[in-house]
Amino acid sequence: MTTQSNVSYQVMWNRLISVVEEQAQALVRTAFSTSVREAGDLSAGVYDVKGQMLAQAVTGTPGHVNAMADAVAHFIRRIGRQNIFEGDVYITNDPWEGTGHLHDITMVTPSFKNGALVGFFACTAHVVDIGGRGFGADAASVYEEGLYLPIMKFALRGEVDQTLIQIVRGNVREPDQLIGDMYALATCNEIGHRRLIDMMDEFGLDDLEGIAGFILDNSRRATLERINALPKAEASGEMTVDGFDTPITLRVKLSVQDDRIITDFAGTSGVDKKGINCPLVYAKAYACYALKVAIAPEIPNNAASLAPFEVTAPENTIVNAPHPAPVALRHVIGHLIPDTVYDAFDKMLPGIVPAEGAGCLCNFQVSLRPAPGHQGVRSEVLTFNSGGSGARPAHDGLNATAFPSGVMTMPIEATEQVGPVIIWRKELRPDSGGAGQQRGGLGQYMEVGATDGYEFDFQAMFDRVDHPARGRRGGGLGAPTTIAQDDGTAMRGKGKQFVPMGRKVMLGFPGGAGYGDPGTRDPASVKRDLARGYITAQTAAADYGMTAQDIAAVQAAVEAGEDI
Amino acid sequence: MKSQSVRLGVDIGGTFTDVVLETDGASFSTKVLTTYGAPEDAIIDGMHQVCADAGITPAQIGQIIHGTTLATNALIERRGAKTALITTQGFRDVIEMRTESRFEQYDLNLNLPEPLLPRQMRYTVRERMDAKGNVLIPLDRAEVEAVVDRIATAGYTSVAVGLIHSYLNDAHEAMIGDVLAEKLPDVMVSLSSEVSPQMREYERFNTVVANAYIKPLMKSYLGRLQGRLRDEGVACNIFLMHSGGGIISIESAAEFPVRLVESGPAGGAVFAANIAARYGLDKVLSFDMGGTTAKICLIKKQTPKTSRVFEVARTYRFKKGSGMPISIPVIDMVEIGAGGGSLAHVDAMRQIRVGPESAGSEPGPACYGRGGDKPAVTDADLVLGKLDPANFAGGSITLDTHNSEAALASVLGDPLKMDVATSAFGLAEVVDENMANAARVHAVENGEDLSDYTMIAFGGAAPLHAGRLCEKLGVDRLLVPPGAGVGSAIGFLRAPFSFEANRSVYMKLSDFDADAIKTLLTDLQQEATGFVRTCDAESPILSEFKVYMRYTGQGWEIPISLTEDQAMQPDATTFQARFEEDYTKLFGRPVAGMDIEITVWAVNATTPPEQVETVAQVEVPGQARDGAGRTRDLFDPAKAGYVSAAIHQRDQMQTGDLATGPAIITEDETTIIVPSSRNAMRQSDGCIDVKAKR
């Protein structure tokens, strides 16, 4: 009989993963927030009655990996088991007990079968606006960053709390969209719940204990097998990045033990005055993602597969910023954590992880308004863009592709429908990939202006202006971020900056760093890069030692339409 | 003399070319190995076979309808023409930068698929339209001529043109087209504003590049085919099946070959839709399972669901995002890597995984005895008693059960400490669950509940798995039509002439412009109707109107069908009501207070669907057959054990004959498994009707 139930459990595990994926897809389709629908900045999961995560949707970004795993336990503690009723839906945007900033709303729904609590569904989405100063790094504390919703009931026994709705409506810029998103989150949990009950009926289950044990035991064992295969060692790494006004150093020590890997951030810079701080839960998510993708990529995320990845950081460091530190742009530091972790990891286990890359997404928001003396409407346009990823031990870095984030860019034809913004250029940035045996991924150029009659504020959220990606094993630096107006007016990598009518912002997003000595790069790859214009003739000669004769031959072949 | 009632359907697939000939009331079919070097050879060969069977000459054929995977294969195998792209300055890398994301987040060594054209084959010109279609930077003809001169020097045979916002204003693309026609009359040209006038530059540019890339190949193939058929005495017109489930002229197909990409699967969906019509079924799930993949499609009111974009040539475990997007009208299908040849293994979590890796035909599943040592779905099916080792594929291959057992034991049984039967059961359950999950997700995405659907199963492996799939999905009725092995080719003969024209134009309901809408839809209707008229000079042509709408701020449009009145006398209130109705069906509730916008407009012109004869359905089965005493042990997954199942030969079942589950119904092409929970009855048209026991 045990083997029979083993087959059933296999099927049920598959089913639960499919259920949370459905939950996530429903959210992608109904959410109003650009970051959810275009960028996949969301998460969905199913939990047992103890609040242990059993399955999490693959759709979503790593930023929610651990945060989601921890969230439901906070809800159970705050709400109190005796107050959990059928038809309830709970909500929060607590950065420390949710997913890192007020813009992420997490909703949890208890799942009941025949009157008994059998589990929970949770989902998270990045919403359009949460009031306060708006999305940016300019707040001095979390109080300025928007409306705070402590863990509370959104619905009690099926009745939505109208007082809560009124308070939310009164505090945000786009109330209809935000309320729409809140309902979308609740609906997505409801879809998960219905499918779970169907599954339990089909298999004749009254509770999830058996399947939970099966999932968690197998995941724990598989994860520990991977950890046990690593050398028992310690290694340290560090990386310095731009920060807001002053550079920030991230320091990390990895220690591999029998049953866990501890990542400790002692020695990391302190809390910043501006909103680029991370609650620990968010830093933990990216540290954990970095390790998991390197050593146990195919093991699904759940309570047991994540538990062996322990993350600690002294309080009051930028990766463990306590309340009420400002945290709105916590993604900037969060996205740079994997490169820091890899600096240590590579010393322990060379040949697996990539060189440093652009890391942080190259996002910006444009707030357009009619220039004085002109007519028109105001609008806000947020875009997601990526620099190059770091070269890998056996492959070049990826051109203009997000890592570690999982987001997608928006088509510029869609962006230009949102407001009077004009994207004049969005294409690869030659010579931006760090030289190496494997070349870093290329960054990209963008040029951003407005329709005639408009001026705008440009909210920059870029790093790697002064601290480009560093190569590994002799690989060269990736190109740094550049930003200026088309008349040469200088601009900063972070913060809100005014751009007058008729001016354009000229952006160069960073490239990934190289891996290995460029002198050992396969000459055929250098020729191909030159033919495609990934590198210029100067770089081919200077970094890779290509002769003038070979360069001329490649250029002639391109003119003749030959593929190289 | 040629006769309109003699029609030939031809489907070129990856392995076989299927040919079906229908004369008044009779049908003849054959399967010929696909001849890659000259695909027309297999067609000629197959045509002669069926003509001989029917006792006619090729000259008597009244119409030929053809579908092919050649276009798809050319894209997958990168065997297209030497092609250049001309695009807007600043956007040279759109087809290479894709969505700037990784379709698999947990793979540090992930590589993204290369674009069809490397960077040096992408040229730019200085020009720009804005998001309303106004000219921001005019295009200088002299600059175009200079670029065209470079293209001439480089010797390209095909050129794609894709400019930013050209779906709103095609003037600049048209100018480039003119210069190319003038200076390089022999080079083939594809304009994005003609091939796929939809917003979203990555999809549109990729689509026009794909079209240009396969155009010379397809044009030459279609020309050769036409010549060969004439030489063989064929006097009739040849038409092509397109991805949207209709047929177009050979000239239109040569101009827009990218529209042929999903023609085979589209034929399968049309085949299922036709059976749905004959049975008067409004809600049908078609399930087509072959050697490497399974395809699932929703068919409502006898019309397969269509979409405006799909992905071709997936490079990474059939994963979404790992292929290239093609924005053309297409029948909406889910395709997953689950077929008879899909291989199983045990992963780090001690979970059985099945597919998408496939044993193919060489070495094939372990039971073929050709050296395969990994268990495939077919091996599990054999061990579970679903297949007769002596009678597989009409007896052409003898299956070796011992090989299957050995493969199952070594790959699954040993590591999981399961016996062979349980290993086979586990493998089959996992692949069935994968397909059931795909069907469930597809249904949820379309706001449908499958419990009131009927499944129609075809393709070699589908009838083996359809019964269990129905149990998992709560579907009560399953139809297995005759001729399931050549379903797509039969489907071609049931398809109407049709062409869908669409265009992206943004309009908010708060900014509703009825006159502009009327003009736009009239243009689209004329365009679509024009294509259909070239195929059929007399039939009435119906127009179907569809708009894609969403709340302003959302990124996902939903398709809304409009009646001709609603479309041609447009008013905002009706549009809003129609949108909210469909939105509520999909997502539970409308969102109050939000503006609504329309993004894409589409008109499908089609000849009326073929009048179908309703099947006189037998409701009350006759006597239960006993299978002449032949039985086999069959594993019943719902009971988690072997049961004794009677074996029936399909060709001996008479109308109304009942086979009580558990039962096995055999035929040359496949085997139908009837689980213990179901009974099967032969209908008057030869369909096997499998229903849940009451």
Contacts between the chains, C-beta under 8 A, distances in Angstrom:
chain1	res1	chain2	res2	distance
A	3	B	417	7.6
A	3	B	418	5.1
A	3	B	419	7.3
A	3	B	422	4.8
A	4	B	422	7.2
A	4	B	640	5.0
A	6	B	416	7.1
A	6	B	418	7.1
A	6	B	422	7.9
A	6	B	426	7.5
A	7	B	422	6.6
A	7	B	425	5.8
A	7	B	426	4.5
A	7	B	429	5.5
A	7	B	640	7.7
A	10	B	351	5.7
A	10	B	352	5.8
A	10	B	426	6.2
A	10	B	429	7.1
A	10	B	430	6.3
A	11	B	429	5.3
A	11	B	430	7.0
A	11	B	433	4.9
A	13	B	351	6.7
A	14	B	351	7.9
A	14	B	430	6.8
A	14	B	433	5.1
A	14	B	434	7.1
A	14	B	437	6.7
A	15	B	433	6.8
A	15	B	437	6.9
A	18	B	437	4.0
A	18	B	440	7.0
A	18	B	441	6.6
A	21	B	441	7.0
A	22	B	440	7.4
A	22	B	441	5.4
A	22	B	444	5.4
A	25	B	441	7.0
A	25	B	444	7.7
A	25	B	445	6.5
A	26	B	444	7.2
A	26	B	587	7.3
A	28	B	556	7.0
A	29	B	445	7.6
A	29	B	554	7.9
A	29	B	556	4.5
A	29	B	586	7.7
A	29	B	587	7.2
A	30	B	554	7.4
A	30	B	556	7.7
A	30	B	587	5.1
A	31	B	554	7.4
A	32	B	551	6.9
A	32	B	553	4.3
A	32	B	554	5.9
A	32	B	594	8.0
A	34	B	553	8.0
A	34	B	555	7.2
A	37	B	554	6.3
A	37	B	555	3.5
A	37	B	556	6.3
A	38	B	555	5.3
A	40	B	101	7.9
A	58	B	105	7.2
A	62	B	105	6.8
A	128	B	553	7.3
A	174	B	553	7.9
A	176	B	591	6.9
A	176	B	592	7.3
A	176	B	593	4.4
A	176	B	594	5.3
A	177	B	553	5.5
A	177	B	594	7.2
A	180	B	551	7.4
A	180	B	591	4.4
A	180	B	594	6.7
A	183	B	589	6.9
A	183	B	591	7.5
A	184	B	587	7.7
A	187	B	587	6.6
A	187	B	588	5.2
A	187	B	589	7.7
A	190	B	588	7.8
A	191	B	444	7.0
A	195	B	440	7.8
A	202	B	472	7.9
A	218	B	349	4.5
A	218	B	350	5.5
A	218	B	351	7.2
A	219	B	349	6.0
A	222	B	348	4.2
A	222	B	349	4.9
A	222	B	350	7.7
A	225	B	348	7.0
A	226	B	348	7.6
A	292	B	106	7.4
A	293	B	105	7.4
A	293	B	106	5.2
A	293	B	107	7.5
A	293	B	108	5.7
A	294	B	108	6.3
A	296	B	348	7.6
A	297	B	106	3.9
A	297	B	107	6.1
A	297	B	108	7.4
A	298	B	106	6.6
A	298	B	347	6.5
A	298	B	348	6.4
A	299	B	348	6.0
A	299	B	349	6.4
A	300	B	349	7.6
A	352	B	108	7.3
A	353	B	108	6.8
A	354	B	108	6.5
A	384	B	100	7.6
A	385	B	100	6.7
A	386	B	100	4.5
A	386	B	101	7.8
A	392	B	108	6.4
A	392	B	109	5.9
A	394	B	109	6.8
A	395	B	109	5.9
A	395	B	111	6.1
A	398	B	102	7.3
A	398	B	110	7.5
A	398	B	111	7.8
A	398	B	112	6.3
A	399	B	96	7.0
A	399	B	97	7.0
A	400	B	93	7.7
A	400	B	97	4.9
A	400	B	100	5.4
A	401	B	100	5.6
A	401	B	101	6.6
A	401	B	102	6.2
A	401	B	112	6.9
A	402	B	100	5.9
A	402	B	101	5.5
A	402	B	102	7.0
A	403	B	102	6.8
A	406	B	101	6.4
A	406	B	102	6.9
A	406	B	105	4.9
A	407	B	100	7.8
A	407	B	101	6.1
A	408	B	99	4.0
A	408	B	100	6.4
A	408	B	101	4.3
A	409	B	97	7.6
A	409	B	99	5.9
A	409	B	100	4.1
A	409	B	101	7.4
A	411	B	199	7.2
A	411	B	200	4.3
A	411	B	201	5.4
A	411	B	202	6.0
A	411	B	203	7.8
A	412	B	91	7.8
A	412	B	164	7.2
A	412	B	201	6.5
A	413	B	131	7.0
A	413	B	164	6.6
A	413	B	165	6.0
A	413	B	167	8.0
A	413	B	199	4.9
A	413	B	200	6.0
A	413	B	201	5.2
A	414	B	199	6.6
A	414	B	200	6.4
A	414	B	555	7.8
A	416	B	130	7.1
A	416	B	131	3.9
A	416	B	165	7.7
A	417	B	131	5.3
A	417	B	199	7.5
A	417	B	506	5.4
A	422	B	130	6.8
A	422	B	136	7.2
A	424	B	90	5.7
A	424	B	128	7.5
A	425	B	89	7.9
A	425	B	90	3.5
A	425	B	91	7.5
A	426	B	90	6.7
A	426	B	91	6.5
A	426	B	94	7.8
A	426	B	97	7.6
A	427	B	90	6.0
A	427	B	91	6.2
A	427	B	92	5.2
A	427	B	93	4.4
A	427	B	94	7.9
A	427	B	97	7.5
A	428	B	92	7.7
A	428	B	93	4.6
A	428	B	96	7.1
A	428	B	97	6.9
A	428	B	119	7.6
A	444	B	93	7.8
A	444	B	97	7.1
A	447	B	90	7.0
A	451	B	130	6.9
A	531	B	118	7.5
A	531	B	119	8.0
A	531	B	120	5.2
A	532	B	118	5.6
A	532	B	119	3.9
A	532	B	120	5.7
A	533	B	119	5.6
A	533	B	120	6.8
A	534	B	119	7.3
A	558	B	120	4.7
A	559	B	150	7.4
A	559	B	153	6.3
A	559	B	154	6.5
A	560	B	153	7.3
A	560	B	154	5.9
A	560	B	155	7.2
A	561	B	82	6.4
A	561	B	84	7.6
A	561	B	121	7.2
A	561	B	151	8.0
A	561	B	153	7.5
A	561	B	154	2.8
A	561	B	155	5.2
A	561	B	156	6.0
A	563	B	118	6.0
A	563	B	120	8.0
A	563	B	121	7.5
A	564	B	118	8.0
A	564	B	120	7.7
